[in-house]
Amino acid sequence: MALVVEDGVVKWSADPLVTAEQADAYAEARGWSDWAALAPTRKSAAILDGSTYVRVSFVPPESIT
C-alpha cells in the first residue's frame, strides 16, 4: 500500500461520477419516467454533463469565506 500525502488539491478523474445503473436506480426510485425514456447514449451524455458541472462548481470548504 502506498502512502498518499494530502496536499489540499482536489484531483478529479475525467470519468462520470456515477454509472448509468446508479442513475437509473436513482431516477426509478423517484418515479422519473422522462429519464427512463431516454436512449442510453443520452443518459451517458447527461451523466457526463452533470459530472462536469459538479467538478467545475466544487469549492473546498476551507476556501469558503
C-alpha positions in Angstrom: 0.0 0.0 0.0 1.3 3.4 -1.0 1.3 6.4 1.3 -0.8 9.3 -0.1 0.3 12.7 1.0 -2.6 15.1 1.3 -1.7 18.5 -0.2 -5.2 20.0 -0.3 -5.5 19.8 -4.0 -8.7 18.1 -5.3 -7.9 15.7 -8.1 -10.8 14.5 -10.2 -10.8 11.9 -12.9 -12.4 12.6 -16.2 -14.8 9.7 -15.7 -18.5 10.1 -14.9 -19.1 10.3 -11.1 -21.9 7.7 -11.3 -22.7 4.7 -13.5 -25.8 4.6 -15.7 -27.1 1.9 -13.5 -26.8 4.1 -10.4 -28.5 7.0 -12.2 -31.3 4.6 -13.4 -31.9 3.4 -9.8 -31.9 7.0 -8.5 -34.4 8.1 -11.2 -36.6 5.0 -10.8 -36.8 5.5 -7.0 -38.2 9.0 -7.7 -40.6 8.0 -10.5 -38.8 10.0 -13.2 -40.3 8.4 -16.3 -38.7 11.0 -18.6 -35.2 9.6 -17.6 -36.4 6.1 -18.2 -37.5 7.1 -21.7 -34.0 8.4 -22.7 -31.7 6.4 -25.0 -28.6 5.0 -23.3 -26.4 7.5 -25.2 -28.5 10.4 -24.0 -28.2 9.1 -20.4 -24.5 8.8 -20.7 -24.2 12.3 -22.0 -26.4 13.7 -19.3 -24.4 11.9 -16.6 -21.1 13.3 -18.0 -22.5 16.8 -18.2 -23.7 16.6 -14.6 -20.3 15.2 -13.5 -18.5 18.1 -15.3 -20.8 20.6 -13.6 -20.0 19.2 -10.2 -16.3 19.3 -10.8 -16.4 22.9 -12.1 -18.7 24.1 -9.3 -17.0 22.4 -6.4 -15.4 24.7 -3.8 -13.4 23.1 -1.0 -15.0 24.0 2.4 -11.8 25.8 3.7 -11.9 28.3 0.9 -15.5 29.5 1.6 -15.5 32.7 3.5 
